[in-house]
Structures are given as C-alpha cells and as structure tokens.
Amino acid sequence: MPRQNKNPFESFLKKYFSAESLNDFDLGQPKRILIVRQHNQLGDMLASVSLFRAVKESFPEAETTLIASPENFYAVTKNKFVDRLFVFDKKKIFNPFYLIKLFRILRKKYDVAIVPATVAISKTSCILAVFSNSGIKIGPASLNGKENYISYLFNYRIDLDWRVNPDAHVSDFILDIVRPFKVSTKDFKSGIEFDKKDLDYARKFASRLRGETLIGFHVGAGKPQNRWPMENFLKLILYVKEKFKAKIYFTGSSADKNEIEFLRNNIDFEVGYFINRSIPEIAALISISDLFITNDTGIMHVAGATNTPQISLFGPTNPFNWAPLGNNKFFLRKSDLVADISVEEVISLCNSILNSRDKEQ
C-alpha cells in the first residue's frame, strides 16, 4: 500500500529526480564509479571492503570514488581499492567552502553510482547519489522487507533481504547490491593498508615491552552490552602473563577511559597502552602480535583485517554475520549475555592457539 503524507522534500525529489527504471543489468565498462557509504560505523566500513574489491576486480580500469563519514573514513584511508576518498560531514554542510568541495565531488562525471545497505538504508546516502552526476544509479528498493520510499531515485532498485540467509556474513551480504550485474569476488576478507612508517612505530612500541609472546587486548566496546566483564579480562591477562611470559598491550581510545583506568589500577606489572592511535598504526601493531583478544566492536574488524590469530567475544550480535573471517580467526558466544562466556573457555582457546603455534615453530 503506498505511503501517505510524503513530506515536501520527498515530493520535490520524486517530481524532479525520479530515475528511469532499468532491468537489463548491463553496466558496460564504466570508467568512473561512485560509492556512497557515509552511514554506519568503522566495522561496517571495513566489511564493505569486499564490495570495493569486487568492483575493482570486475572493472580494473575504473576509477573509484568513495564518500565516507567522519566516523568511518579512517577505516579506508589507505585502501588500495579506493582511488579517491571524500568525507561527508553534515556539520559542515552550511560552510560555503566545504559545500564547494562537496559539489565538485558530486558533479564529477560518473558512469555508475552505488549505494549499499546492510543494517539500515540511509536516506542521506541515497540523496547524495541522486545529486551526483552519474549516468546510472544503483540503490536498495528494500531491506529485509522494509521499503525504501525514495527508491525511485535509482535506475536499478535492488531488494536486499538478510532473512533469506540469516547467517550470511556481512561482507557477503553487501555484495547483493551488485550481484545482479555479475559483480562479485571470491575474497570476502577485509583489509587495512599500513606502510613502513606505521610498522616501524608499532615495532618500536612493542620492543619496549618485556616478555616473549606479544598479546594484545581491546577491552572496550561502543555498546555496553558487548563488553566482557573487566574482572574476567583481568583474570585472563594474569593467566597469559604467567603462562606465556606475555608482552601485553591494550588498544583503545578516550571512549574507553573507564576500562583503561581499571587496568591501570589493577595491574602491577609493565604493560603497553596503545591509545588514540590511527587505524593503520593499530593494524600494524596487531599484525606483529602472536594473539589479539577483543570484544565485538570496531577494533575487532581492524584485527580481522590482519593475519594474526584472534579471539572475538560475542554477546547479542550474531557472530556468523560479523565475526572476522579466516582460518585463525575464532569467536566465542554462549548467549545474548557476553558475560556468560567463562574465563576458562577463553583460556582454553588461548592455550590451543598458542600451543599450536609453538608446535609449528
């Protein structure tokens, strides 16, 4: 049933920006592609790497421009599948100098504009795409049965439904927006690029720590329900310190102030605090580690982009959708309560991972 009482702006969009609906699913050989992913957080952007990779693999000669947000752009600042990165900041929209920059990005001639969706449809992303100078516009017609009431802005309107395969990984599901065009990839892994400078900084930091096995922890999380109890982390830290003569460090930001303060007050041996560092620096440090243990949060996805063995602790989120992919990527989940994961279970998995490593060496 059609929705009633459209607001005046939507009426304006429909009157002047409705796009011709196409169904041949032929993009030809586009030379310039715009992807608008300025919604959602760090982890969502890292899960989008499979989309960027698929586009580049299908159209290797195409120049790809990504519109990101202040909350997620740093996940792809050095990504090799993104040629141009623009940060869309709503707070600057009335700044004339910023507006000119935005206008220049949008009015660059693109052959294709793509608006992906995973957990929500962003009206802002849809509108940015339609205001772009793009010959073909692709976006969601619906998500999980919920209609996108401004899908008329797109030439290709794709129904996206996670319910068809509820355990599909997000890096797989995000490709549904382009699969009708035979754009895909066999590599769903995320990726973060870091350079020699990042790696040198990480190695210098790690060299100051005493011990043998380098183990990192991320004890915070943006959502309180995703935080494993700090008392559990403390027991685990004390165990790996003694068992593996571990060099221990913690990643985090100012948002993890309470958790970091707890650690400082309860640990009486030397550890490292890698706080408020850039995403490439964090990825570099994790990449040289023997093990990384984390809550279900953005840094989990950063660690997931490395080859380092990893344990991710899950509560209410479905790990089959969001846990990092890879042979040495492990997750634990007992229920919607992350606290139901026992310290003993994490210790057992730590022993298995690190003892297997010792046998291989």
PEDATA-V150116 format. One line per field, one symbol per residue. phi: phi as a letter, one per 20 degrees, with the letter a starting at -180 (. if undefined). A space follows every 50 residues. Layout:
phi: ???
//
This chain:
phi: .ffelffgffffgffdcgdffdbelcemcfdccdddcedmdgfffffegf ffffffffcfefedddedcfecfffcfcffedeccceedgfdfeefffff ffffffeffdebccdfbcdaeeffffffffefedfcccbfeaclnefefd fffdfdddfdbfffcfeffgfefffffdggemdbbedeffacecdfffff fffffffeeeqdeecdcceeafdgfeefgfffgffffffffffdlfedcc erbffegffffgfgecddcfcddddleffffffffffeeeaccbffagfg ffffedefgbdddddfefffecfgeqfdddccbdafdffffefffffffg gffffffffff
//
